[in-house]
Amino acid sequence: MTHFLLNSLLMQRRAFLRATSAAAAAAGAPSFLLSGCGTNLPKADLVVDPNIPWWRQHNFGPVFDELDETDLKVRGAIPPELNGVYVRNGSNPQASDNTHWFLGDGMVHGVRLGGGEAKWYRNRYVRTTFHEDGIGFGVPQGPNTYANVSLVYHADRLLASGEVGFPYELNPSDLSTVGVRDFAGELNNYFTAHPAIDPATGFMHFFGYGFGPPFLTYCVADDQGTLLSCEAVAARGATMMHSFAITDRDAIFWELPVVFDLSVLSETGWMFRWDADFGARIGVMPLGGPASEIRWVEIEPCYVFHHLNAFRVGDDIVVDVCRYDEMMNGERFGAIDPQLRRWTIGTAGEELTFSESTLSERNIEFPYSDRRNFGRATRYGWFTSLRDHPETLDPAGVVRYDSQTGMIDEWEPSPYRQSGEPLFVPAGDGEGDGWLLTFVYDRSADATDLVILDATAVGGGPVAEVRMPRRVPHGFHGTWVPDQA
Ligand SMILES: [Fe+2]
């Protein structure tokens, strides 16, 4: 995209913000009213039935029909520069008796935006072999998987991916399933839910972890989606390795003590367990390989699903992570109380060094950075804030963390509302200039809105909210598929 075009988009965005602020002022309506933000509402008690797993209750429960709706009600003003499709993936079990939140058919929910309008909402199951064969519980392998965790748009392909197994390609125009994406038969191991696209090359770096040797593989696809390389990485064993990081020259893995163990399945209904004795370590290797050059450094046992970003500061690598003290220790989940920590890995010496500091003690998850700078230094991060609840995951609003000042800017909706991952869509050329898109569920109305926030002014509340034709269950990760220029 040319500099001129970026400047043009920035000007459009500023003009839009001025116009919508003026309109709100003229109507005597402060912008927070758009959010339905009832600050006068009493603190809601989220009652959880202890006899039913929390991921089958409230808005974690599945929906079963596939809808197409074009008559969508909008509050506020949708930024006209948002031309594309917002799509989000999640676990939506057909049988609704899944033994874990992570075990359920992939279902995507999408909203088409264009010219300041919400054109349609659709939801579709991902037509995996598990779904087509009606398999409620299975150990994923190859095309036999759930494809229920994330979406990635790369090389003009929209891919739905699960934790393990192959991704499935979807058609962004109607969210139908094109088929399994096995990279022309070249993919012979697994595919993570969190591939990393290097903004400098457009290459997609990804890993896969499996339940038997090789436990970990690292692959690179070029900007056309052609698989360039796949190689085994020496791992200690099968662990739940949910994501990894890249910098402009490194690939970084964290091998943490949530280990694969089928022997606990009958007891816990789940196939991983905490094992502090397994140890924990971080591996650093050159971006693109070879994997033989990986170096490891031991760290204290902990667990990390997601990182915000990673980048080089001279010989040091910085990785900002949502860190748990432990995970799946004797139960299927454990306390959901992640804190934002900064890992600093020194690479100058023969041996790696490691240190850790706390950036924020707030419980925040689903990190998102301006991915135009993925792997490079970034200042801002957006997260979902979590309410303190001992029995369930209770997401609240959206926060922006400023790593330069340590300040948090926060949109706290009513206590009945629960936000998902804040997906950043760039608009303008400055880091963090853009919009945040997320589904927000309202328990008091049993309804879901697609909420759009100004990424530079999160605390100002939504600029627009699009009411979905019915609730959208809580899910995991989404992406933005822009219209072709
Ligand atoms: Fe994830």
Residues whose N, C-alpha, C, O or C-beta is under 5 A from the ligand:
A	BS01	LIG	none
